[in-house]
Amino acid sequence: MKKEVSLHNLWGSILILLAGIVFLLFPIFKITDVLLVYRLYLGIFVVVSLFQFITTLKTKEYSSFFSFAISIVLLSVSFFVKEMTPKIYALSLLTWLLFVTLGKVKKADFYHDRKSKIWCILSLLWFMFFICGVLTSLNFGFHNTVSILSFGYLTFFYGALEIQEYMITYLTKGKLK
């Protein structure tokens, strides 16, 4: 991946990390509307994933497209569902999580096909993300503040993992034997 493309994707990951920090601050400012935070969460991923997909279009790497597609679908659905219950939040988060993780595993398979050991590191990172997301989705039956904090922690964790992914591939130039 070119240095400029990697830098653009790194900025998107930093934006996601900062969004996670902002979500963690929402309960302090008495913002407890879970639907608003859910839509902001998906909206941020729509914008960042679309930007990352456009910058990596020539490399034919589509993991950010999977993130964009599932985020835009779930964001659109959230406007048509009359009442968002904790079960709907949990199921939609699990759906989002599954598609994003599959996209990232596809990216790890790209490195596996090129006989690079980076695929082991990326697979481990995104397996941890999947487990963290499943555990996060279990928290939506509690108070609204807990749900918002869960969105914040998951967003922060996703941003941190993406930063690690881009730094690993940048520092090893995708060729860790």
N, C-alpha and C positions, 0 to 999 in steps of 0.2 A: 504494500500500500504506500502510496506517495506520502511524503512528509506533510504536505499541505492538507491532504484529505484526512490524515490521521489527526492533525491539529484541529481541524474543524469538528471531527467527531469527539475529540477530547473536550472541546468547549461545550458541546451538547451534553456530555456526561457531567461536566461540572455544573451546568445549569440544572440538571436533574438532581444532583446532590444538594445544591442550594435550595431547590424547591422542597426537598425533604426536610431541610432545616426550618424553612418557613412553615411547613405543615406542623412541625413539632412545636412551633411558637403559637399556633392558632388557639389552643385552649387557654393560654395565658391571657390572650386578648378577648376571651369569652366568645370566640367563634366556634360554635358547636353544631353547625348545620352540616350533617354528614353528606347530604346530597350535593351541596356546593363544593365540598372538598373532593368528593368522588368525581364530579365533572371537571374540576380544576386538575385533578390527578390525570385523568384521561386526556384532557386538553393539552397538558404539557407534553405528554407522550406523543400525541398526534403531531404537534409542531416539531419537537426534537427529532422524532423518528422520520418524519418527512424530510427534514433538512439533512439528516444523515443518509437517508436513501438517495437523495438527489446528489449529494457529494460523492457517494460510492457507486453511482450508476454504471460507470465505465468498468468497474472491477467485477461486475456481475455478482455482487455479494448482497443477498436479499434478506438478511436477518432483520434489518431495520424496516424493511417493507412489511414483514409479518407483524412487527410491533405497531406500525402505522395502521395497517388494515384492521387488526383486532381492536385497537384503541378507537378508531373512528366508528366502527360498528357498535361497540359498547357505548360510546358517547351518544350516538344517535338513538340507540335503544333507550337510554336513560331519560330521554325527553318524551318518549311515548308510553312508558310504564307509569301507570297512575300512582302507585304507591310503592316506594322502594323499601322493602323490609330487610332486616338483617340477613335473611336467607338469600335474597336476591343479590345483595352486596357480595356475600361470600361466594355464591355461584359465579357471578360475573367476574370477580377477582380471580377465581380458580380458572375460569375460561381464558382470561387474559394471560394469566401466569403460564398456562399450558402452551399457548401459541407463542409467547415470547421465548419461553425456554426451548421449544422445538426449533425456533429460528436460530437461537444461539448455539444449539447442539449441531445444527446444520453447518454453522460457521466453523465449529470445532472439527466437524467431519472434513471440511475443506483442508484443514491443516493435516489431518490424518492421511488424506489421499496424497499429500505431498511429502509424506514420511517425516513430518516435523513433530517433535514431542510436545509442542504447544497445545495440541489437542487434549492431552491429559490434564494440563493445568486449567484450560478453559472448561472442560467437562466438569472438573471438580468445582470450579467457581460457580457454574450455573446450576449444578446439582444442589449446592448449598443455597443458592437463591430460590430454587424451587421448594426446598424444605422450609425455608424461612417464609415464603409466601403461603404455603399450606398452613403453617402455624399462625400466620397473620390472619388468614381468612376465618380461623376459628374464633377470633376475638370480636366478631361483629354482633354477637348476641348481648354484649355488655352495654354499658353507658356510651353515649355519643362521643364523649371525650376519649374513651379508650379506642373507639373506632378511628377517630381522627389521628390519634397518636400512632395507631397501627399503620395507617396510610403514610404517615411521616417517616416512621422507621423503615418501612418497605421501600419507599422512594429513596431515602438516604442510602440504604443498603444497595439498591440497584445502581445508583450513581457511583458509589464507591467501587462496585464490582466492574462496571464499565470502564472506569478510570484505570483500574488494575489491568483489565484486558487490553486496553489500548497501549498502556505503558509496557506491558510484557511484549506485545507484538512489535512495538516500536523499538524497544531496546535490543531485542533479539533479531530484529528484521525478519521475523517470521520463520527463522531457520534455527530452531533449537534441536540439535541432533542427539 
